[in-house]
Amino acid sequence: MEKLVFMEGCYLLSLDGTGYFASSQVHCPSCLEKKSSKTGEIRYAHQLLGGAIVHPDFAEVVPFAPEAIIKQDGKTKNDCERNAAKRFLEKLRQDHPHLPLLSSKMGSVPMRRILLSFENTICISFWGSSQVTISSCLNLLPRLSKLDRPPNSNVKVRGSASFSFHQPGSLNESNPDELVNFVEYWEIKPGKTQHFSWVTDFTVTTGNVFQICVAGEHVGKWRMRPSIP
């Protein structure tokens, strides 16, 4: 496992949800239910939350037992990915209480709080609609530093690249005291420039900003694909 340590002694944990059953007719008491607002049809489903240790330099991953996203015993409301993540992390910490993890699954302030409630866990990134939140925050925060190349000249990037990080700030007005660090990455190719941004609980420096960006980009490439009959 030592070769999979990513940065500052931590392993990079990627979390991902996936579905493995859906039907409008076949269902059980544990099924998640979604009712169509147009037709009134109920769609039944079972989903999973999976987690694995990943590393940008290796195609192999080290998966943990997934957590089912299904209605829990005695519950009438649908289960959700956030609740499944809490159960997943509780079981993971029972089995591996001292494993230092750099987690990538945040998505919301409540999810970040769940992750940080477990010892030896550091958060790094937001995904999906939260990208809008990050962009609005970046417009308000002073930029502390911008680099036109990785600090390590041996690091390979596709095309040319630029990195920057900003003064710590809050993600929303409801939680002004919960500060996070913001990083940005531009990948520049002929005729095309892509922009990425993440938040992290690491203190960002010119020495680790590239690793943080690599972690944020890499975990988005790992997707769980269950083969369940």
ChimeraX attribute file (.defattr): number of C-alpha atoms within 10 A of each C-alpha:
attribute: neighborCount
match mode: 1-to-1
recipient: residues
	/A:1	7
	/A:2	7
	/A:3	9
	/A:4	19
	/A:5	17
	/A:6	21
	/A:7	14
	/A:8	10
	/A:9	13
	/A:10	17
	/A:11	23
	/A:12	28
	/A:13	26
	/A:14	27
	/A:15	23
	/A:16	20
	/A:17	20
	/A:18	17
	/A:19	15
	/A:20	13
	/A:21	15
	/A:22	16
	/A:23	13
	/A:24	13
	/A:25	10
	/A:26	11
	/A:27	16
	/A:28	11
	/A:29	13
	/A:30	19
	/A:31	22
	/A:32	23
	/A:33	22
	/A:34	14
	/A:35	12
	/A:36	10
	/A:37	8
	/A:38	6
	/A:39	7
	/A:40	9
	/A:41	13
	/A:42	15
	/A:43	17
	/A:44	19
	/A:45	21
	/A:46	21
	/A:47	21
	/A:48	22
	/A:49	23
	/A:50	23
	/A:51	27
	/A:52	22
	/A:53	23
	/A:54	23
	/A:55	23
	/A:56	16
	/A:57	10
	/A:58	9
	/A:59	8
	/A:60	12
	/A:61	15
	/A:62	12
	/A:63	15
	/A:64	14
	/A:65	12
	/A:66	19
	/A:67	21
	/A:68	22
	/A:69	25
	/A:70	22
	/A:71	19
	/A:72	15
	/A:73	8
	/A:74	8
	/A:75	11
	/A:76	11
	/A:77	11
	/A:78	14
	/A:79	20
	/A:80	17
	/A:81	19
	/A:82	18
	/A:83	14
	/A:84	21
	/A:85	26
	/A:86	17
	/A:87	15
	/A:88	20
	/A:89	19
	/A:90	14
	/A:91	15
	/A:92	16
	/A:93	15
	/A:94	9
	/A:95	10
	/A:96	11
	/A:97	13
	/A:98	11
	/A:99	15
	/A:100	18
	/A:101	22
	/A:102	27
	/A:103	27
	/A:104	28
	/A:105	24
	/A:106	22
	/A:107	16
	/A:108	14
	/A:109	16
	/A:110	11
	/A:111	18
	/A:112	20
	/A:113	13
	/A:114	15
	/A:115	22
	/A:116	15
	/A:117	13
	/A:118	16
	/A:119	13
	/A:120	16
	/A:121	21
	/A:122	21
	/A:123	23
	/A:124	25
	/A:125	26
	/A:126	22
	/A:127	18
	/A:128	8
	/A:129	10
	/A:130	16
	/A:131	17
	/A:132	12
	/A:133	13
	/A:134	22
	/A:135	15
	/A:136	13
	/A:137	17
	/A:138	21
	/A:139	9
	/A:140	11
	/A:141	15
	/A:142	12
	/A:143	15
	/A:144	13
	/A:145	14
	/A:146	16
	/A:147	15
	/A:148	12
	/A:149	15
	/A:150	20
	/A:151	15
	/A:152	11
	/A:153	8
	/A:154	7
	/A:155	10
	/A:156	11
	/A:157	13
	/A:158	8
	/A:159	10
	/A:160	15
	/A:161	19
	/A:162	16
	/A:163	23
	/A:164	22
	/A:165	25
	/A:166	21
	/A:167	17
	/A:168	23
	/A:169	19
	/A:170	18
	/A:171	23
	/A:172	15
	/A:173	8
	/A:174	9
	/A:175	10
	/A:176	10
	/A:177	11
	/A:178	14
	/A:179	16
	/A:180	19
	/A:181	19
	/A:182	30
	/A:183	28
	/A:184	22
	/A:185	24
	/A:186	17
	/A:187	16
	/A:188	16
	/A:189	12
	/A:190	7
	/A:191	5
	/A:192	7
	/A:193	12
	/A:194	10
	/A:195	12
	/A:196	16
	/A:197	23
	/A:198	25
	/A:199	29
	/A:200	24
	/A:201	18
	/A:202	17
	/A:203	11
	/A:204	23
	/A:205	13
	/A:206	16
	/A:207	11
	/A:208	16
	/A:209	24
	/A:210	24
	/A:211	17
	/A:212	24
	/A:213	23
	/A:214	14
	/A:215	25
	/A:216	26
	/A:217	18
	/A:218	17
	/A:219	23
	/A:220	15
	/A:221	10
	/A:222	18
	/A:223	15
	/A:224	19
	/A:225	12
	/A:226	12
	/A:227	6
	/A:228	6
	/A:229	5
